[in-house]
Amino acid sequence: MSENKEPHVAKFVYDFTEGNKDLKDLLGGKGANLAEMTNLGLPVPPGFTITTDACKVYLDSGEEPAALRDEVSAHLDALEQRMGKKLGQADDPLLVSVRSGAKFSMPGMMDTVLNIGLSDKSVQGLAAQAGDDRFAWDSYRRLIQMFGKTVLGVDGGLFEEALDKAKEAKKVTVDTDLEAADLKKLVTAFKKIVKKEAGRDFPQDAREQMDLAIHAVFDSWNTDRAKLYRRQERIPGDLGTAVNVCSMVFGNLGPDSGTGVAFTRDPASGHQGVYGDYLQNAQGEDVVAGIRNTVPLAELEQIDKKSYDQLMQIMETLENHYKDLCDIEFTIERGQLWMLQTRVGKRTAGAAFRIATQLVDQGLIDEAEALQRVTGAQLAQLMFPRFDEDAKVAQVGRGIAASPGAAVGKAVFDSYTAVKWSRSGEKVILVRRETNPDDLDGMIAAEGILTSRGGKTSHAAVVARGMGKTCVCGAEELEVDTKRRRMTVPGGHVVEEGDLISIDGSSGKVYLGEVPVVPSPVVEYFEGRMHAGANDADELVEAVHRIMAFADRKRRLRVRANADNAEDAMRARRFGAQGIGLCRTEHMFLGDRRELVERLILADTEAEREESLKALLPLQKQDFVELFSAMDGLPVTIRLLDPPLHEFLPDITELSVRVALAESRQEPHENELRLLQAVHRLHEQNPMLGLRGVRLGLVIPGLFTMQVRAIAEAAAERKNAKGDPRAEIMIPLVGTVQELEIVREEADQVVAEVEAATGVELKLSIGTMIELPRAALTAGQIAEAAEFFSFGTNDLTQTVWGFSRDDVEASFFTAYLEKGIFGVSPFETIDKDGVGSLVKLAAEAGRRTRPDLKLGVCGEHGGDPESVHFFHQVGLDYVSCSPFRIPVARLEAGRAAITANGSDHR
């Protein structure tokens, strides 16, 4: 089965000396970067990488490639010769780690096993070689624990319970206080757990350990947590993972050894300095798991000056080489520094903008590259509100500011509850001692994450930063009791599950209750209420300003706003809108005008209908006068009435009750009865596919012509006032050119009448929304009567998929996302293969008929970062979105232009 699925590749295994950082597809990020550091002459323990191609064959066929075992053997032989020792030999054994390494960083989602090669015999040799019994037995218990959980599927909690019992028996609180004899007993206990739970003995053969660990890493690509993380981060599921086999170096050899994680800049703020965590007498997993609280990296200078100075030099080398923030894992073995990993580090949104501009100023990257280093999603995060520092609230703790933001929610103490409550509409904060990869679904569901252990490099911190979640780690003064589902804060106050708490990921502060929020400085900047200065917020604003200015210079797509009134239009203009792409006139018919609309719907004669329309006309005209004033000199696309008329009438149940009560009390109810009869008359089984849009204009005489007259008269009034109105009239829900031709003929006649009456020449464009599949498929014909198309991708998505958005998102979309049918909701990011194909087809057909046809999009996709890139590619002229998303669309339009130009950085 596997023979015809194996790719035709030269080999499946590469030594660290053979690869480089550009081979991430083949060697994964970790393997490629280990090879790159080896090429740079940095101290990397020798090893080799099994490629992602091997993983793909294994996952497709259930068997490893036929050639893989021999290749691994050859590289293992070479490694043993280089190290002068053999894997698992009884005296002075070679030990290796087996670690995952996908193309894209997936922190903690896949598996790692350390200390492979230890057995009942070789542990004695390791102890003799190291001159340290405690170290050897500590390493052996770690192997059995990691191997049992990762490879054999034993519940990791059983090992933790045994470890806790050993500490209780010794009356100590940390595992480093356990002595060799204690750890030897623990090894015996761990082996019994493996035998009972896995139904087999812990393997004593070193090669069997390694082979099983390699398969376990392959299998970890498809664990539920890995799939969930890939869906969250939009990582393709067919990439597979590489496997890195690396000779072990030990940070748990005593006080002159240790392990740590370092950043070349602060991943939370972007500031330059010494950032990271260090843990003496520990192995790497201890740091990222947050099991023991670390010391700041700067303290390494006092602990081991030689290693610290060497690390600082290596960090500078790596940042200059990668031209970006680097995340580094290292181990010190008895004063010898070893580099175990580097990668371009995950960072917060604010750090991303600051670092991008800093690197430009340092001459490491140009402005085009800086624009590619930030995203619209990050900019959106920066626009979220922050806590009001002047509010009178009860601060109960402070931890490490791991990922910024202001999060408020009910405290929950496990991932299951976080997901359950979140799905019920509750906002929650996930509170844990430390998180692990199994907490991923709860972390996604929560507003923020709070842990009492760990630092900026712990699992919680790294994953939260990647997701843009607020996170506070290492709040040691908070006593988290997950079994009793409670947290005790200084002073003895107990926070029970369900109590409201607030966490500030920018300061690390933890509060009881709900803290009020204030606008983000970035929003204040876009509103014109804040400018660059000297403090931290101003530095961020300056970075955003510089990158936005470059994006605006580069982008081809114009960005308009969806706005229905002058207030929204003026805000959108401050945010950088270049016009209005969608004004929904139905919003103007609500409020105190509802009675006039009811009279229109209830009209029995043409005279009554004309009277209602005449009363609505001046109100509509004033709406448009205000809108044209707010957007003077910019285009304003006005959609004529779109929704079914029954939406302007009272709810049928409420109205029925009113009529029944009036009848029972023998009270006058003639108007309510007429309304109820109208509701029944207009009732449709599927109103969104019924009498709405252009169909209303064709069936209700005078409705659309009243709106067109209001637009034309408002434009004439603005012109007489020396304004520059640029109105565009949009006909909704057109499915055939004949519908548009009829409405257009009536509209042209009305405009001509207004021109004659006012003496003002009006240049009003008339176009249509493309929101039905038939409209897209016959776009060439429709373009004969339309001067512009605006793609209504909300309705187009509904009609292409056969989805009722209001129903399906609440009913089965969660299941579709969990099963991987969707990577993301098609209402959030455009479905390129289906809906996108129709957009492309309609754009091309429309422009064949009318080369100067203006093309835009006014659905919610207009503000979605990924969708903006698609609209750039298919040649639209503009996107339109809600005012708050305009900066995001501007930024992504600039990034799309850079991407499309490739290396063209003009």
Long-range contacts (C-beta under 8 A, 24 or more apart in sequence): 1-61, 1-62, 1-63, 2-57, 2-60, 2-61, 2-62, 2-63, 2-65, 2-66, 3-66, 5-57, 5-60, 5-61, 6-57, 6-65, 6-66, 7-53, 7-56, 7-57, 9-51, 9-53, 11-51, 11-67, 11-71, 12-50, 12-51, 12-53, 12-54, 12-65, 12-67, 12-68, 12-71, 13-48, 13-49, 13-50, 13-51, 13-54, 13-68, 13-71, 13-72, 13-74, 13-75, 14-48, 14-49, 14-51, 15-47, 15-48, 15-49, 15-75, 15-78, 16-44, 16-46, 16-47, 16-48, 16-49, 16-246, 19-49, 21-322, 24-103, 25-52, 25-103, 25-239, 26-51, 26-52, 26-53, 26-242, 27-51, 27-52, 27-101, 27-242, 28-52, 28-100, 28-101, 28-102, 28-103, 28-241, 28-242, 28-244, 29-101, 29-102, 29-103, 29-104, 29-105, 29-343, 30-99, 30-100, 30-101, 30-242, 30-244, 30-341, 30-343, 31-101, 31-242, 31-244, 33-341, 33-342, 33-343, 34-244, 34-246, 34-341, 36-321, 36-342, 37-318, 37-339, 37-342, 40-317, 40-318, 40-321, 42-314, 42-317, 42-318, 42-339, 43-336, 43-337, 43-338, 43-339, 44-338, 44-339, 44-340, 45-246, 45-247, 45-248, 45-249, 45-338, 45-340, 46-79, 46-82, 46-83, 46-246, 46-247, 47-79, 47-96, 47-244, 47-245, 47-246, 47-247, 48-72, 48-75, 48-76, 48-79, 48-244, 48-245, 49-101, 49-242, 49-243, 49-244, 49-245, 50-214, 50-242, 50-243, 50-244, 50-245, 51-242, 52-102, 52-103, 52-239, 52-240, 52-241, 52-242, 53-240, 54-218, 54-243, 55-218, 55-221, 55-240, 55-241, 55-242, 55-243, 56-238, 56-240, 58-215, 58-218, 59-218, 59-221, 59-222, 59-240, 64-214, 64-215, 64-218, 69-211, 72-211, 72-214, 72-245, 75-245, 76-210, 76-245, 79-245, 79-247, 83-247, 87-116, 87-117, 87-206, 87-207, 87-210, 88-117, 88-118, 88-119, 88-122, 88-205, 88-206, 88-207, 88-209, 89-122, 89-125, 90-121, 90-122, 90-124, 90-125, 91-125, 91-128, 91-129, 92-125, 92-126, 92-128, 92-129, 93-117, 93-118, 93-122, 93-125, 93-126, 93-129, 93-206, 94-247, 95-126, 95-139, 95-247, 95-248, 96-210, 96-245, 96-246, 96-247, 96-248, 97-244, 97-245, 97-246, 97-248, 98-210, 98-213, 98-214, 98-216, 98-217, 98-243, 98-244, 98-245, 99-217, 99-243, 99-244, 99-246, 100-217, 100-220, 100-221, 100-241, 100-242, 100-243, 100-244, 101-241, 101-242, 101-243, 101-244, 102-221, 102-235, 102-239, 102-240, 102-241, 102-242, 103-239, 104-233, 104-235, 104-239, 105-343, 105-346, 105-466, 106-226, 106-229, 106-230, 106-233, 106-235, 107-288, 107-346, 107-459, 107-462, 107-463, 107-466, 108-288, 108-436, 108-437, 108-459, 108-462, 108-463, 109-220, 109-223, 109-225, 109-226, 109-229, 109-437, 109-440, 110-217, 110-220, 110-221, 110-223, 110-226, 110-241, 111-150, 111-151, 111-213, 111-216, 111-217, 111-220, 112-146, 112-150, 112-217, 112-285, 113-143, 113-146, 113-147, 113-150, 113-151, 113-209, 113-213, 113-216, 114-139, 114-142, 114-143, 114-146, 114-248, 114-283, 114-284, 114-285, 115-139, 115-140, 115-142, 115-143, 115-146, 115-248, 116-143, 116-147, 116-206, 116-209, 116-210, 116-213, 117-206, 117-209, 117-210, 117-248, 118-143, 119-204, 119-205, 119-206, 120-204, 121-204, 122-206, 123-187, 130-250, 130-253, 132-253, 132-254, 133-180, 134-178, 134-179, 134-180, 134-183, 135-250, 135-252, 135-253, 135-254, 136-180, 137-180, 137-183, 137-184, 137-186, 137-187, 138-175, 138-178, 138-183, 138-252, 139-250, 139-252, 139-283, 140-183, 140-187, 141-183, 141-186, 141-187, 141-190, 142-283, 142-285, 143-209, 144-187, 144-190, 144-191, 144-194, 144-202, 145-190, 146-285, 147-202, 147-209, 147-212, 147-213, 148-190, 148-193, 148-194, 148-197, 148-198, 148-202, 150-213, 150-216, 150-220, 151-212, 151-213, 151-215, 151-216, 152-194, 152-197, 152-198, 152-200, 153-198, 154-193, 154-194, 154-197, 154-198, 155-197, 158-193, 158-197, 159-190, 159-193, 162-186, 162-189, 162-190, 162-193, 174-292, 175-292, 176-281, 176-282, 176-292, 210-245, 214-243, 214-245, 217-241, 217-243, 218-243, 225-437, 225-438, 225-440, 225-441, 227-820, 228-440, 228-441, 228-444, 229-440, 229-463, 231-817, 231-820, 231-823, 231-824, 232-440, 232-444, 232-467, 233-466, 233-467, 234-823, 234-824, 237-820, 246-340, 249-331, 249-333, 249-336, 249-338, 249-340, 250-283, 250-331, 250-333, 251-279, 251-281, 251-282, 251-283, 251-284, 251-331, 251-332, 251-333, 252-281, 252-282, 252-283, 253-281, 253-333, 253-334, 254-281, 254-334, 255-280, 255-281, 256-304, 256-332, 256-334, 256-335, 257-281, 257-331, 257-332, 257-333, 257-334, 258-282, 258-300, 258-303, 258-304, 258-331, 258-332, 259-283, 259-284, 259-286, 259-287, 259-329, 259-330, 259-331, 259-332, 260-287, 260-294, 260-297, 260-300, 260-329, 260-330, 260-331, 260-332, 261-287, 261-288, 261-327, 261-328, 261-329, 261-330, 261-457, 262-297, 262-311, 262-315, 262-327, 262-328, 262-330, 263-325, 263-326, 263-327, 263-328, 263-345, 263-456, 263-457, 264-315, 264-316, 264-318, 264-319, 264-325, 264-326, 264-328, 264-345, 265-319, 265-325, 265-351, 265-355, 265-358, 266-351, 267-325, 267-327, 267-345, 267-346, 267-347, 267-348, 267-351, 267-456, 267-465, 268-347, 268-348, 268-350, 268-351, 268-401, 268-402, 268-403, 268-404, 268-456, 268-465, 269-348, 269-350, 269-351, 269-354, 269-536, 270-325, 270-347, 270-348, 270-350, 270-351, 270-352, 270-353, 270-354, 270-355, 270-358, 271-354, 272-358, 274-298, 274-312, 275-456, 276-328, 276-456, 276-457, 277-455, 277-456, 277-457, 277-458, 278-303, 283-331, 284-329, 284-331, 284-340, 287-455, 287-457, 287-458, 288-457, 288-458, 288-459, 288-462, 289-434, 289-436, 289-454, 289-458, 289-459, 290-434, 290-435, 290-451, 290-453, 290-454, 290-455, 290-458, 290-459, 290-460, 290-473, 290-474, 291-434, 291-453, 292-453, 293-453, 293-454, 293-455, 293-474, 293-476, 294-454, 294-455, 294-457, 304-332, 304-335, 306-335, 307-332, 307-335, 307-336, 307-337, 310-337, 311-337, 314-339, 318-342, 320-364, 323-359, 323-364, 323-365, 323-369, 324-355, 324-359, 324-373, 325-351, 325-355, 346-462, 346-465, 346-466, 347-465, 348-381, 348-403, 348-404, 348-465, 348-468, 349-377, 349-378, 349-379, 349-381, 349-382, 349-404, 349-468, 350-382, 350-404, 350-540, 352-378, 353-378, 353-379, 353-382, 353-540, 353-543, 353-544, 353-547, 354-539, 354-540, 354-543, 356-543, 356-547, 357-542, 357-543, 357-546, 357-547, 360-546, 366-905, 367-550, 367-905, 368-550, 368-554, 368-898, 368-905, 369-905, 370-547, 370-550, 371-547, 371-550, 371-551, 371-554, 371-891, 371-894, 371-895, 371-898, 372-895, 372-898, 372-899, 374-547, 374-891, 375-865, 375-891, 375-892, 375-895, 376-865, 376-868, 376-888, 376-889, 376-891, 376-892, 376-895, 377-468, 377-865, 377-888, 378-468, 379-522, 379-544, 379-887, 379-888, 379-891, 380-885, 380-888, 381-405, 381-468, 382-520, 382-522, 382-540, 382-544, 383-520, 383-522, 383-523, 383-526, 383-884, 383-887, 384-520, 385-517, 385-518, 385-519, 385-520, 386-504, 386-506, 386-517, 386-518, 386-519, 386-520, 387-502, 387-504, 387-515, 387-516, 387-517, 387-518, 388-515, 388-516, 388-517, 388-518, 391-515, 391-516, 393-502, 393-511, 393-512, 393-513, 393-515, 394-511, 394-512, 394-513, 395-509, 395-510, 395-511, 396-478, 396-489, 396-490, 396-491, 396-493, 396-495, 396-510, 396-511, 396-512, 397-475, 397-477, 397-478, 397-489, 397-490, 397-509, 397-510, 398-475, 398-477, 398-507, 398-508, 398-509, 398-510, 399-450, 399-451, 399-452, 399-472, 399-473, 399-474, 399-475, 399-476, 399-478, 399-508, 399-510, 400-454, 400-455, 400-456, 400-461, 400-472, 400-473, 400-474, 400-475, 400-508, 401-472, 401-504, 401-505, 401-506, 401-507, 401-508, 402-455, 402-456, 402-458, 402-460, 402-461, 402-464, 402-465, 402-471, 402-472, 402-473, 402-505, 402-508, 403-461, 403-464, 403-465, 403-468, 403-469, 403-470, 403-471, 403-505, 404-470, 404-505, 404-506, 405-448, 405-468, 405-469, 405-470, 405-504, 405-505, 405-506, 406-470, 406-502, 406-504, 406-505, 406-506, 406-515, 406-517, 407-446, 407-447, 407-448, 407-469, 407-470, 407-502, 407-503, 407-505, 408-447, 408-500, 408-501, 408-502, 408-514, 408-515, 409-446, 409-447, 409-448, 409-500, 409-501, 410-497, 410-498, 410-499, 410-500, 410-501, 411-487, 411-495, 411-496, 411-497, 411-498, 411-499, 411-500, 411-501, 412-442, 412-446, 412-497, 412-498, 413-480, 413-482, 413-485, 413-486, 413-487, 413-497, 414-442, 414-482, 414-485, 415-439, 415-440, 415-441, 415-442, 415-443, 415-445, 416-442, 417-442, 417-497, 418-442, 418-443, 418-445, 418-446, 419-445, 421-445, 422-446, 423-814, 429-501, 429-503, 431-480, 431-487, 431-495, 431-501, 432-460, 432-480, 432-482, 433-480, 433-482, 434-458, 434-459, 434-460, 435-459, 435-460, 435-463, 443-467, 443-469, 448-472, 448-503, 448-505, 449-473, 450-475, 450-478, 450-501, 450-503, 450-510, 451-475, 451-480, 452-476, 452-478, 452-479, 452-480, 464-505, 470-503, 470-504, 470-505, 471-503, 471-505, 472-503, 472-504, 472-505, 472-508, 472-509, 472-510, 475-508, 475-510, 478-510, 526-574, 526-575, 526-576, 526-887, 527-571, 527-574, 527-575, 528-574, 547-891, 548-576, 548-887, 548-890, 548-891, 550-894, 551-890, 551-891, 551-893, 551-894, 551-895, 552-576, 552-890, 552-894, 553-894, 554-894, 554-897, 554-898, 555-890, 555-893, 555-894, 555-896, 555-897, 556-872, 556-893, 556-897, 557-868, 557-871, 557-872, 557-876, 557-877, 557-878, 557-879, 557-889, 557-893, 557-896, 557-897, 558-877, 558-878, 558-879, 559-878, 559-879, 559-880, 559-881, 559-886, 559-889, 559-890, 559-893, 560-635, 560-637, 560-856, 560-858, 560-878, 560-879, 560-880, 560-881, 561-880, 561-881, 561-882, 561-883, 561-886, 562-858, 562-862, 562-880, 562-881, 562-882, 562-883, 563-627, 563-883, 564-588, 565-623, 565-626, 565-627, 566-626, 566-627, 566-629, 566-630, 568-883, 569-627, 569-630, 569-631, 569-636, 570-630, 571-883, 572-883, 572-886, 573-630, 573-631, 573-634, 575-883, 575-884, 575-886, 575-887, 576-886, 576-887, 576-890, 577-634, 577-883, 577-886, 578-634, 578-635, 578-878, 579-631, 579-634, 579-635, 579-636, 579-637, 579-726, 579-878, 580-627, 580-631, 580-634, 580-635, 580-636, 580-637, 580-638, 580-880, 581-637, 581-790, 581-856, 581-857, 581-858, 581-862, 581-878, 581-879, 581-880, 581-881, 582-637, 582-639, 582-730, 582-790, 582-858, 582-880, 583-627, 583-636, 583-637, 583-638, 583-639, 584-639, 584-642, 585-620, 585-623, 585-638, 585-639, 585-640, 585-641, 585-642, 585-707, 586-641, 586-642, 586-643, 586-647, 588-619, 588-620, 588-623, 589-616, 589-641, 589-648, 590-648, 593-619, 594-648, 597-645, 597-648, 598-648, 598-649, 598-675, 600-700, 600-703, 601-645, 601-648, 601-649, 601-678, 601-682, 602-674, 602-675, 602-678, 606-701, 609-700, 609-701, 609-702, 610-702, 613-702, 613-703, 613-706, 616-706, 617-706, 617-709, 617-710, 618-710, 620-706, 620-707, 620-710, 620-711, 621-709, 621-710, 621-713, 621-714, 621-717, 622-714, 623-710, 623-714, 624-710, 624-711, 624-714, 624-715, 624-727, 625-714, 625-717, 625-718, 627-714, 628-714, 628-715, 628-718, 628-723, 628-725, 628-727, 629-718, 629-723, 631-726, 632-718, 632-723, 632-724, 632-725, 633-724, 633-726, 634-726, 635-726, 635-727, 635-728, 636-725, 636-726, 636-727, 636-728, 637-728, 637-730, 637-767, 637-788, 637-790, 637-856, 637-858, 637-880, 638-707, 638-711, 638-727, 638-728, 638-729, 638-730, 639-730, 639-732, 639-769, 640-697, 640-704, 640-707, 640-708, 640-729, 640-730, 640-731, 640-732, 641-696, 641-697, 641-703, 641-704, 641-707, 641-732, 642-692, 642-693, 642-696, 642-732, 642-733, 643-692, 644-682, 644-684, 644-687, 644-688, 644-690, 644-691, 644-692, 644-696, 645-682, 645-691, 645-696, 645-700, 646-679, 646-682, 646-683, 646-684, 646-687, 647-687, 649-675, 649-678, 649-679, 649-682, 650-675, 650-679, 652-676, 652-679, 652-680, 652-683, 655-679, 686-804, 688-795, 688-798, 688-804, 689-799, 692-732, 692-733, 693-731, 693-732, 693-733, 693-734, 693-769, 694-731, 694-732, 694-733, 694-734, 694-735, 694-739, 694-740, 694-743, 695-733, 695-739, 697-731, 697-743, 698-739, 698-742, 698-743, 704-731, 704-743, 704-746, 704-747, 705-746, 705-747, 705-750, 708-746, 708-747, 708-750, 708-751, 709-750, 709-753, 709-754, 711-764, 712-750, 712-751, 712-754, 712-755, 712-762, 712-764, 713-754, 713-758, 715-760, 715-762, 715-764, 716-754, 716-755, 716-758, 716-760, 716-762, 719-760, 719-762, 720-758, 720-760, 727-762, 727-764, 727-765, 728-764, 728-765, 728-766, 728-767, 728-787, 728-788, 729-764, 729-765, 729-766, 729-767, 730-767, 730-768, 730-769, 730-788, 730-790, 731-766, 731-767, 731-768, 731-769, 732-768, 732-769, 732-771, 732-792, 733-769, 733-771, 733-772, 733-795, 734-768, 734-769, 734-770, 734-772, 734-775, 734-782, 735-772, 735-774, 735-775, 736-774, 736-775, 736-778, 736-781, 736-782, 737-778, 737-781, 737-782, 737-784, 737-785, 740-768, 740-782, 740-785, 740-786, 741-785, 744-785, 765-854, 767-854, 769-795, 769-858, 770-796, 770-839, 770-842, 771-795, 771-796, 771-799, 772-796, 772-799, 773-799, 773-800, 773-838, 775-842, 776-838, 776-839, 776-841, 776-842, 777-838, 777-841, 777-842, 779-841, 779-842, 779-843, 779-845, 779-846, 779-849, 780-845, 780-846, 780-848, 780-849, 781-849, 782-846, 783-845, 783-846, 783-847, 783-849, 783-850, 783-853, 784-849, 784-850, 786-846, 786-850, 786-853, 787-850, 787-853, 787-854, 788-853, 788-854, 788-855, 788-856, 789-842, 789-843, 789-846, 789-853, 789-854, 789-855, 789-856, 790-855, 790-856, 790-857, 790-858, 790-880, 791-839, 791-842, 791-855, 791-856, 791-857, 791-858, 791-859, 791-876, 792-858, 792-859, 793-830, 793-835, 793-839, 793-857, 793-858, 793-859, 793-860, 793-861, 793-862, 793-867, 794-827, 794-859, 794-860, 794-861, 795-859, 796-835, 796-838, 796-839, 796-859, 797-826, 797-827, 797-830, 797-831, 797-835, 797-859, 800-831, 800-834, 800-835, 800-838, 801-826, 801-831, 801-834, 801-835, 827-860, 828-860, 828-864, 829-861, 829-864, 829-866, 829-867, 830-861, 830-864, 830-866, 830-867, 830-870, 832-870, 836-870, 836-874, 839-871, 839-874, 840-874, 843-874, 843-875, 843-876, 847-875, 856-880, 862-889, 863-888, 863-889, 865-892, 868-892, 868-893, 868-896, 869-895, 869-896, 869-899, 872-896, 872-897, 872-900, 873-900
